[in-house]
Amino acid sequence: MYKVSKPKSGLSVVKFGGPERPDPLARSHLKQMIEECEDLYPGIDAWFKKKVSPELDRGRRSAILIYSDSEPIASAVVRRGEDAKLCSMRITPGHQHKWLGHYLLALVALELRHKAGFKQFTESMHFTLPESMWEEYGQFFEKYGFKCHGEAGIKYRLFDKELACSAQFRDVLQRVIKELPDIHVQLQLPNDNSVPELLMSITPKYVERILLGKKTVEIRTEFPTRWKGARVVFYASSPRQELAGEGTIEDVTIDTPTNIWERYGVTIGCTREEYLGYCGHSSKVSALKFKDVFPYANPIPRSQLETLMDDELRPPVSYSRLLQSRGWFTAVSLSNVLRTSI
């Protein structure tokens, strides 16, 4: 399967691994990323041609390529199976300090959460690397549960021992998920305010109208004006129970129900009777005007997030601050990567 997606950070992610024919330019960039290591791994070009390329087409391997604008800056190749192997992982010089390694490993782990081919789930994950690289990057891999088990019994570099490293896949996945909020924040570009601040629970039919642009104003009996400009994740309540999209609060107006209706009317996306029924006896209500709304192409069910996180998520009655709810902030960050890796 070949897919392209663009996380909010401005990075672009291209994925390979299945029968669909990928864009030839992206395929050549993946090849380039690997072959640029030829001086360190003699014969790696032949490995890509004879092993990686055909097994990507058959779905036995997956690959991930990350771009910054049109420049490929990171790549990974993984062989599927019960004992999955991280075959290659590279970040180009100049980008190794930008949390890309964490993001790249997260994409790999969430890619492997599916059935691993051969009708088996991934149970463990391993890789080999030169001793000098373990000394440099060992702490990074140890953070995700990997341990070094000594020499691998193979040698790719003439003057460097090759070490064998492995971890239980469930352990890797749980550690990746735990790190996702920090990855989410750290990968934002300078002056990028797209990290969501609020999670807002909305009835599914109204979420749908918001995401279709048929409803640009949401009514709440109480809502502070200080959230003007905040980025919001829309949670569609029961029966959908899923993260469905995002938007920005352009303005917050507090006034009487009569004045709010006169000002916004049809943009509220319901009948006057429904509106008055919601307002009840409130003397004041808040009108939240949305802009920059976009639906998720792949809404993420709450049940899927709870399964992966091994935790229960309690939706807010109205809204909640994500930075004060580590569970939901993790869930939103996980959703962001899942929508990249589905």
N, C-alpha and C positions, 0 to 999 in steps of 0.2 A: 504494500500500500504506500502511496506517495501523497503527502499532505503538506500544505503550507499554512502557517498561521502567524499572526502578529500579536505578541503580547503587548500590554499597554506600555511597557518600557521603551518601545520603539525598536526592539530587536525583532528579527524575523526568524522563524524556526521552520526548517524543511525536514521532513521525515521520509525515510525510504524503508521498504520491506514488504514486498508483495507483488502481485501480478501487474498492477498499473504501471505504465511506462512513465518514468519521471521526466521532468524537464531536462533536456540534455545539458544545459548550462549548469544547472545545480549538480547534476551527476559529475560533470567535469570538475566542479569546484570541490566536491567530496574527494574525488580522485587526487586532485591537486593537494588538498590538505594532508592526505596520507603520504603521498609520494615525496612531499617536501622533507620527510623524515628519512629519506633514502641514505643519507650520510651516516645516520645512527643505526639504521636497520637495513643493511644491504639485502636487496631482493624483495623489498616491501611492495614494489610496483607489480611484480609477478604475483605476489600474494593477493593483492587487490583484484587483479585481472582474473586469476584462476579460482580464487576462493570467495572473496567478498562479493564481487559483482554478481556472479550467478546465484549465490545463496541469498542475496537481497531479493532477487527476482522470484525465488522460490519461497520466500518468507522464513527461511531458516535463520536469517540474520536480520537485524534492524540497524539503521544508521540515523543519526541526527546531525544536522548541520545548522549552525547558528550564524546569522548575518548581522552586521551592524551597517545599516544602509545597504549598499551593494557589495560590501566586503565580507567574505567568509572569515569568521574569527574563532570558531570553535567547532569541534566535531567529535563524534563518538561512534564506534561500531560495536555491537554486542551480538553474540551468538546465543540464540534461544535454546531452551532445553531445561530439564530438571535442575541441572547444574549449569546455570548460565555463565558465559564468559564475557567479561569486558575486554574486547580484543584490542581496542584502540581508543584513546582519549587524548585530545590535544586542544590547547588554547594557544593562539598565536601570541608572540611577544608583544607587550604593550597592553594586553587585555587580561593578564593573569591576576590582577589585583581587584577586579571588579565583580567578584562573586559569581563569575560565569561558571567556575568549576562546580559550585554548589548547585546552580541552576541546571547545568548539563547533567550532573549525576541524578538530580531530581527527575528530569525528563526520561533518563534511562530507566530508573527504578519504576516510574509510573507506566512506562511502556511495557515493562516486564510483568506488570501485575496481571495482565491478561493471561490466558492459557498460553503456555510457552511453546506451543507446537508439539508435535509427537504425542498429543493428548496428555500432557503432563503440566502441572503447575511448577513454576520456578520455586525451588526450595532453598537453593544456595546460589552464591554468586562468587566467581573467582577471577583472578587475573594474575599475570606475572609482570614484573617490571625490574629494571636494573637496580642493583643495590644503591648506586649513587642517587637514583631518583627516589627511592624509598627514604633515604636520609633527608632529602629535600621536601618530599610531599607526604611522608608517612603520617604526620599528625592530621592532615586533611582526611586521609582514608580511615584512620583510627577513629575519628569523630563519627564515622558512619558504621562502625562495628567491624571493620576489616582488621585481620591480624596476619602478620607475616609468619610463615611456617618453615622458613629456611630456604635453601636452594631449590630451584624448580626442576633441575635435571635437564634443562635445555639452556642454550646460550645463543642470544641474538647479537650481542656485542662482544668483540674480541677480547677486550680487557675489562669487562664488568660482569660480575655475577648476576644471574637472573634469579629473582626471588619469587616464591609462590605465596599468594595472599588470597584469603577467602573470608566470607561471612555468611551467616544465615540471612536469606533474602528478607524474611519478615523483619529482622532486626534492622537491616538497611532501610527498608521502606518506612518503618516507624520513626527512625532518626531523621530521614529526609522530611517527613511530614512535620516533625517537630521544628525543623529549621525553616520551613516555608515562609512564615511571617517575616523573618529577618531577610530572607532571600527576596521576598516581594518588595520590601522597603528599600533594600540596598541596591536593587537593580533599576530604580527609578533614575531617569536622567536629570541633570541639573534643571531646577525650576519647573520640574514636572510635578503637578499636584494631583495626579490621577490615582494615588493610593486611596481607596475608599475609606471614609470616616464613619459612615453610618450603615446599618442594616435596617431596612424598613419592611415590615410585614404588611402585605396588601392582599386583599381578596383576589383570587385568580382572574376573574373576569375584568377587574379593573387593571391588574398588571398587564393583561393582554392589550387593553385599550391604550395604556401608557406606551407600551413598546411599539404599537402600531401608529402612534402619533395622534390617536383619536381622543386622547385625554392628556392634557398638558398641565392640569392643576389637580393636586390631591388635597383633600380636606382633612384636618385633624382638629379635635376639640381643643387640644393644647399642643403647641410646638414653638420652641424658642426661635427668635429671629437671628440669634447668633450663628445658626447653621446655614445662613445664606452663603452660597458658594461651595458647600460641602458636596463631596462625591458620595453617592448612595448606591448600595446594592439592593435590588428588589427581590424580596423573598415572597414567592407565591404561596399563600397559606393553603390549608387543607381544601380540596383533596390532592392538589398537585404537590405541595411540600417540596419546593425546589428553588434553587437560585436561578433567576430567569433573565436578569439583565442589569443594566446600570444607567444612571443619569446624574445630572448635577442640579442642585437646588439653585435656580437663578434668583428667586426672590421669595420672601415670606411676608405675607400680609395678614395682620390681625385686625379683625373688625367684626361687626355684627353679622349674623347669618344673612340678614336681608341685604346688607351692603355687599357682602362677598358674592352672593348670587347675582346681584345686579351688575357687578363688575366682571365676573368671570363666566357665569351662565353655562353655556354649552361646553366650554373647555373643561369643565369639571367632569364631564363624561358620564353623567347620570341624569335621571329625570328630576324635576323639582321636588316631587314627592319623596323620592329616594334621598335626596339631599336633606330635606327638612326632617325626615325620619332619622337620619344619622345625627343631625345637629341637636335634636331633642329640645331641651329647655336651656341650652347653653346661650349665655348672653354674648359671648365672643367665640369665634372660631379662627383657626389659622389656615390660610390658603398657601400651599407650597407650589410654586411654579417651576416646572422642570425644563431643562434644556440639555442638549448633547446626550440624548437618550439612545442607547443601542441595546438590542436584544442579544442574548447569548445564542449563538448558532446551535450549541449543544447545552441546554439547561442541565444543571447537575442536581439530581435528587438528594434530599437530605439523608435518606437512608444509605446512599452510596458513600457519602462523606462520613457518616457515623461508623460504617463498617470499616473504612480505611483508617479512620482515626481511633477506632476502638473506644469511642466516647459518645455520650448522649448530648445532642444539641437541642436546647430549648429555645424555640423562636420567641422573639419579643412580641408583646401584645401590640405595641405600636412601633417603636424603633429602639435601637440600642447603639451605643458607641462601640465601634469595633476594637479600638485600642484598650478599652476597659473590659473586653470579653475575649480573652485569649483563645477560647474554644472557637468562637465564630470567626475571629480574625484568621486563625489557622484554617478553618473551613473555607473561607473566601479565598485565601492564598492557594489552598489545595485546588479549589475550583478553577482558579486561573491557570494552573498548570495542567489540570485534567482536560480543560477545553483545548489546550495545546496538543495533548497527547492522545486524545480519543481517536 
